[in-house]
Amino acid sequence: MKDTSVSNRMQEYFDELEKTLQGEIDIASKARKKGLEPKPHIEIPLAKDLADRVEKLMGIEGVAPCIRELESKMSREAAALQVSVDVATGKVQSFDSETEAIDAAVRVAVAVLTEGVVAAPIEGIERVDVDDNTDGSRFIRVYYAGPIRSAGGTAQALSVLVADVVRQNMGLERYKPSKEEVERYVEEVLLYRRVANLQYTPSEEEIRLIVENCPICIDGEPTEDAEVEGHRDLARIPTNRVRGGMCLVLAEGLALKAPKIKKHVNALKLEGWDWLDQFIAGV
């Protein structure tokens, strides 16, 4: 609390709180080292601000100063997009592979957007891969899981926008779905509505418009027992079960929050999202 302007008496109070907390942490740390708990260390790190929370949550050393600098110059959404590029291109930390860098970049941006206080960046994104289109070009595939719901619709949709900004900076192509894959999304989202719950269910034409034009492949791990009937055993979709995370991001994210996403696209002057105009106008 030393960076906060308070009275001397209040500062003494805060100092005492921090001192007591640190003492409790020291005791707990000694207990953990005995090996009687699942992990030998305290799992909740102390953080003084958003940037600190994101760095400790993601374990990417050096990203906190980058976030602070960006947030002093631009909006949080713009800062999230820029820090994702900095992480993906190795300006913050080097990674063993391109895929690992892209994965970290998307997660860090989602952590910034959700203020580092929900499970979405860790548990809501299962993984991020780079896959091949049928013409040999490469695209980004983001696997979402159920906890992405905790991010809220706007952050869900912005995570796709983040992945696209990273894609463009990494020189990758857009996702080019086959006709069968597009129809699989249509069937799957409508099936998810029957077996789970959606705040908003897009129409068949709206789903087709999103999947055919979104430059990022919105994917996910199977979360429901229900299986699709008409578009099964597709080469690039290795499960016939419903992918809940994908349905949430497509329906409650991109579809429901399309007007908000359009505002960010315009403000940040991003290319490749003109199809949102048609979506908002009613397909």
KAHUVEN-V38617 format. One record per pair of residues at least 24 apart in sequence whose C-alpha atoms are under 10 Angstrom apart, sorted by sequence separation. I is the first residue (numbers start at 1). J is the second residue. D is the distance in whole Angstrom. If there is no record, write none. Layout:
# KAHUVEN-V38617
I/J/D, I/J/D
This chain:
# KAHUVEN-V38617
22/46/10, 63/87/8, 81/105/9, 84/108/7, 85/109/9, 103/127/7, 104/128/9, 120/144/9, 123/147/6, 124/148/4, 140/164/8, 183/207/9, 184/208/10, 219/243/7, 220/244/7, 221/245/7, 222/246/9, 255/279/8, 256/280/10, 21/46/10, 62/87/10, 66/91/10, 80/105/9, 81/106/9, 83/108/8, 84/109/6, 102/127/10, 103/128/5, 120/145/9, 122/147/9, 123/148/7, 124/149/7, 139/164/10, 182/207/8, 183/208/7, 185/210/10, 186/211/9, 219/244/9, 220/245/5, 221/246/8, 255/280/9, 66/92/8, 80/106/9, 83/109/7, 84/110/9, 102/128/7, 103/129/7, 120/146/9, 121/147/9, 122/148/9, 124/150/8, 140/166/9, 182/208/6, 185/211/8, 219/245/8, 220/246/5, 60/87/9, 65/92/10, 81/108/10, 82/109/9, 100/127/9, 101/128/10, 102/129/8, 103/130/10, 120/147/6, 121/148/8, 123/150/10, 124/151/8, 140/167/7, 181/208/10, 182/209/9, 218/245/9, 219/246/5, 220/247/8, 63/91/9, 64/92/10, 80/108/8, 81/109/6, 84/112/10, 99/127/9, 100/128/8, 102/130/9, 119/147/7, 120/148/5, 139/167/8, 182/210/9, 183/211/9, 196/224/8, 218/246/6, 219/247/9, 220/248/10, 62/91/10, 63/92/6, 80/109/5, 81/110/9, 83/112/9, 99/128/7, 100/129/8, 118/147/9, 119/148/8, 120/149/7, 121/150/10, 138/167/10, 179/208/10, 182/211/6, 195/224/8, 217/246/9, 218/247/9, 220/249/10, 62/92/6, 63/93/8, 79/109/8, 80/110/7, 99/129/6, 100/130/10, 118/148/9, 119/149/9, 120/150/6, 121/151/8, 181/211/9, 182/212/7, 195/225/9, 219/249/9, 61/92/8, 62/93/7, 78/109/10, 80/111/8, 81/112/9, 98/129/9, 99/130/6, 118/149/10, 119/150/7, 120/151/6, 181/212/9, 192/223/10, 195/226/7, 218/249/8, 219/250/9, 60/92/8, 61/93/7, 77/109/9, 80/112/6, 81/113/10, 98/130/8, 99/131/10, 118/150/6, 119/151/8, 120/152/9, 124/156/9, 139/171/10, 140/172/8, 192/224/8, 194/226/10, 218/250/7, 60/93/7, 76/109/10, 77/110/10, 79/112/8, 80/113/7, 117/150/10, 118/151/7, 138/171/9, 139/172/6, 140/173/8, 141/174/10, 178/211/10, 179/212/9, 185/218/10, 60/94/10, 79/113/9, 117/151/9, 125/159/10, 138/172/6, 139/173/5, 140/174/8, 141/175/8, 177/211/7, 178/212/9, 185/219/10, 192/226/8, 77/112/8, 78/113/10, 120/155/9, 128/163/9, 137/172/8, 138/173/6, 139/174/5, 140/175/7, 176/211/9, 177/212/7, 191/226/8, 192/227/10, 76/112/7, 77/113/7, 106/142/9, 114/150/9, 115/151/10, 120/156/9, 137/173/6, 138/174/8, 139/175/5, 175/211/9, 176/212/7, 177/213/9, 191/227/8, 192/228/10, 214/250/10, 76/113/7, 103/140/10, 114/151/6, 130/167/10, 136/173/10, 137/174/8, 138/175/8, 139/176/8, 175/212/9, 176/213/8, 177/214/10, 191/228/7, 102/140/9, 103/141/10, 110/148/10, 113/151/8, 114/152/8, 121/159/10, 137/175/9, 138/176/10, 175/213/8, 176/214/9, 177/215/10, 188/226/10, 190/228/10, 191/229/10, 76/115/10, 103/142/8, 137/176/9, 174/213/9, 175/214/7, 176/215/8, 188/227/8, 189/228/10, 211/250/9, 102/142/10, 111/151/9, 114/154/10, 133/173/9, 174/214/8, 175/215/5, 176/216/9, 177/217/8, 188/228/6, 210/250/8, 214/254/9, 67/108/10, 99/140/9, 110/151/8, 113/154/9, 114/155/7, 132/173/9, 133/174/9, 134/175/10, 135/176/9, 174/215/4, 175/216/6, 176/217/8, 187/228/7, 188/229/9, 210/251/10, 67/109/10, 113/155/6, 114/156/10, 130/172/9, 133/175/7, 134/176/8, 173/215/8, 174/216/6, 175/217/6, 187/229/8, 188/230/10, 112/155/10, 113/156/9, 132/175/9, 133/176/6, 134/177/9, 173/216/9, 174/217/8, 175/218/9, 185/228/10, 187/230/8, 188/231/9, 207/250/8, 60/104/8, 111/155/9, 131/175/9, 132/176/9, 133/177/8, 134/178/9, 184/228/8, 187/231/8, 207/251/8, 210/254/8, 3/48/10, 59/104/10, 63/108/9, 67/112/8, 110/155/7, 113/158/8, 133/178/9, 184/229/9, 186/231/10, 206/251/9, 210/255/8, 58/104/8, 109/155/9, 110/156/8, 113/159/9, 153/199/10, 184/230/8, 185/231/9, 201/247/9, 209/255/10, 1/48/8, 168/215/10, 183/230/9, 184/231/5, 195/242/9, 197/244/10, 201/248/10, 207/254/10, 60/108/9, 110/158/8, 111/159/10, 167/215/9, 183/231/7, 184/232/8, 196/244/9, 200/248/9, 202/250/9, 203/251/10, 207/255/8, 58/107/8, 59/108/10, 109/158/9, 110/159/6, 167/216/8, 182/231/10, 192/241/10, 198/247/9, 199/248/9, 201/250/9, 202/251/6, 206/255/8, 58/108/7, 109/159/7, 110/160/10, 164/214/9, 165/215/10, 180/230/10, 181/231/8, 184/234/9, 192/242/7, 198/248/7, 200/250/10, 201/251/6, 202/252/9, 57/108/9, 108/159/10, 164/215/7, 165/216/10, 180/231/7, 181/232/10, 191/242/8, 192/243/8, 193/244/10, 197/248/9, 200/251/6, 201/252/8, 106/158/10, 107/159/8, 110/162/8, 163/215/9, 164/216/6, 180/232/9, 188/240/9, 192/244/7, 199/251/8, 200/252/6, 202/254/10, 203/255/10, 54/107/10, 55/108/8, 58/111/8, 106/159/7, 109/162/7, 161/214/9, 163/216/7, 164/217/10, 181/234/7, 184/237/9, 188/241/9, 189/242/8, 198/251/7, 199/252/6, 200/253/9, 202/255/6, 54/108/7, 57/111/8, 106/160/9, 108/162/10, 109/163/9, 160/214/9, 161/215/9, 162/216/10, 163/217/10, 180/234/8, 181/235/9, 188/242/6, 189/243/9, 193/247/9, 198/252/7, 199/253/10, 201/255/8, 202/256/8, 54/109/9, 106/161/10, 107/162/10, 160/215/9, 161/216/8, 181/236/8, 187/242/10, 188/243/8, 189/244/9, 192/247/7, 193/248/10, 200/255/8, 201/256/8, 54/110/10, 55/111/9, 106/162/6, 107/163/10, 160/216/7, 181/237/8, 184/240/9, 188/244/9, 191/247/10, 192/248/9, 200/256/6, 54/111/6, 55/112/10, 105/162/8, 106/163/6, 160/217/9, 185/242/10, 189/246/8, 190/247/9, 199/256/8, 200/257/10, 215/272/8, 53/111/9, 54/112/7, 58/116/9, 105/163/8, 106/164/10, 160/218/8, 178/236/10, 185/243/10, 188/246/9, 189/247/5, 193/251/10, 214/272/8, 215/273/9, 53/112/9, 57/116/7, 106/165/10, 177/236/9, 188/247/8, 189/248/9, 213/272/8, 214/273/8, 51/111/9, 54/114/10, 56/116/9, 57/117/9, 103/163/9, 106/166/8, 213/273/8, 50/111/9, 51/112/8, 54/115/8, 55/116/9, 102/163/8, 105/166/8, 185/246/9, 186/247/10, 189/250/8, 190/251/10, 213/274/9, 214/275/9, 50/112/7, 53/115/8, 54/116/5, 57/119/10, 185/247/8, 189/251/8, 213/275/7, 214/276/10, 50/113/10, 53/116/6, 54/117/9, 58/121/8, 103/166/10, 212/275/10, 213/276/9, 50/114/10, 51/115/9, 52/116/9, 53/117/8, 57/121/9, 58/122/8, 102/166/7, 50/115/6, 51/116/8, 57/122/8, 101/166/10, 102/167/8, 185/250/9, 210/275/8, 49/115/9, 50/116/7, 209/275/8, 210/276/8, 49/116/10, 50/117/9, 54/121/10, 209/276/9, 102/170/9, 209/278/9, 210/279/8, 209/279/7, 98/170/9, 206/278/10, 207/279/10, 206/279/7, 141/215/10, 142/216/7, 143/217/9, 144/218/8, 145/219/9, 146/220/9, 205/279/9, 206/280/10, 209/283/8, 140/215/8, 141/216/6, 142/217/6, 143/218/7, 144/219/6, 145/220/6, 146/221/9, 208/283/10, 139/215/8, 140/216/6, 141/217/5, 142/218/6, 143/219/5, 144/220/4, 145/221/6, 146/222/10, 206/282/8, 81/158/9, 85/162/9, 89/166/9, 139/216/7, 140/217/6, 141/218/6, 142/219/6, 143/220/4, 144/221/7, 145/222/8, 146/223/7, 205/282/9, 206/283/6, 77/155/9, 80/158/9, 81/159/9, 84/162/7, 85/163/9, 88/166/7, 139/217/8, 140/218/9, 141/219/6, 142/220/7, 143/221/6, 144/222/10, 145/223/8, 205/283/7, 80/159/9, 83/162/10, 84/163/8, 87/166/9, 88/167/9, 141/220/9, 143/222/10, 81/161/8, 82/162/9, 85/165/7, 86/166/9, 89/169/8, 203/283/10, 77/158/8, 81/162/6, 84/165/8, 85/166/6, 88/169/9, 89/170/7, 80/162/8, 81/163/9, 84/166/7, 85/167/9, 88/170/8, 81/164/10, 82/165/9, 83/166/10, 85/168/10, 86/169/10, 78/162/10, 81/165/7, 82/166/9, 85/169/7, 77/162/9, 81/166/8, 85/170/9, 131/217/9, 130/217/10, 129/217/10, 128/217/10, 156/245/10, 160/249/8, 159/249/9, 160/250/10, 128/219/9, 157/248/10, 158/249/10, 127/219/10, 128/220/10, 156/248/8, 157/249/6, 126/219/10, 127/220/9, 156/249/6, 157/250/8, 160/253/9, 161/254/10, 125/219/10, 126/220/7, 127/221/9, 155/249/9, 156/250/9, 157/251/9, 159/253/9, 160/254/8, 125/220/8, 126/221/7, 149/244/10, 153/248/8, 154/249/9, 156/251/10, 157/252/8, 158/253/8, 159/254/10, 124/220/10, 125/221/10, 148/244/10, 149/245/8, 152/248/10, 153/249/7, 156/252/8, 157/253/4, 158/254/8, 146/243/9, 147/244/10, 148/245/7, 152/249/9, 153/250/9, 156/253/5, 157/254/5, 145/243/8, 146/244/6, 147/245/8, 148/246/9, 153/251/9, 154/252/8, 155/253/8, 156/254/8, 157/255/8, 174/272/9, 144/243/8, 145/244/7, 146/245/5, 149/248/7, 153/252/5, 154/253/6, 155/254/10, 157/256/9, 158/257/9, 143/243/9, 144/244/8, 145/245/4, 146/246/9, 148/248/8, 149/249/8, 152/252/8, 153/253/4, 154/254/8, 157/257/7, 161/261/8, 144/245/5, 145/246/7, 146/247/9, 147/248/10, 148/249/8, 152/253/8, 153/254/8, 156/257/9, 157/258/8, 143/245/8, 144/246/6, 145/247/10, 146/248/8, 151/253/10, 153/255/9, 154/256/9, 155/257/9, 158/260/9, 133/236/10, 143/246/7, 144/247/9, 145/248/9, 146/249/10, 149/252/9, 153/256/7, 154/257/6, 157/260/9, 158/261/7, 161/264/9, 168/271/10, 132/236/9, 142/246/9, 144/248/9, 145/249/9, 149/253/9, 153/257/6, 154/258/9, 157/261/7, 161/265/8, 131/236/9, 144/249/8, 152/257/10, 153/258/10, 165/270/8, 154/260/7, 155/261/10, 158/264/9, 164/270/9, 165/271/9, 154/261/7, 158/265/10, 164/271/10, 164/272/9, 161/270/9, 164/273/10, 161/273/9, 126/245/9, 125/245/8, 124/245/8, 78/264/8, 77/264/8, 81/268/9, 78/267/9, 78/268/7, 77/268/9
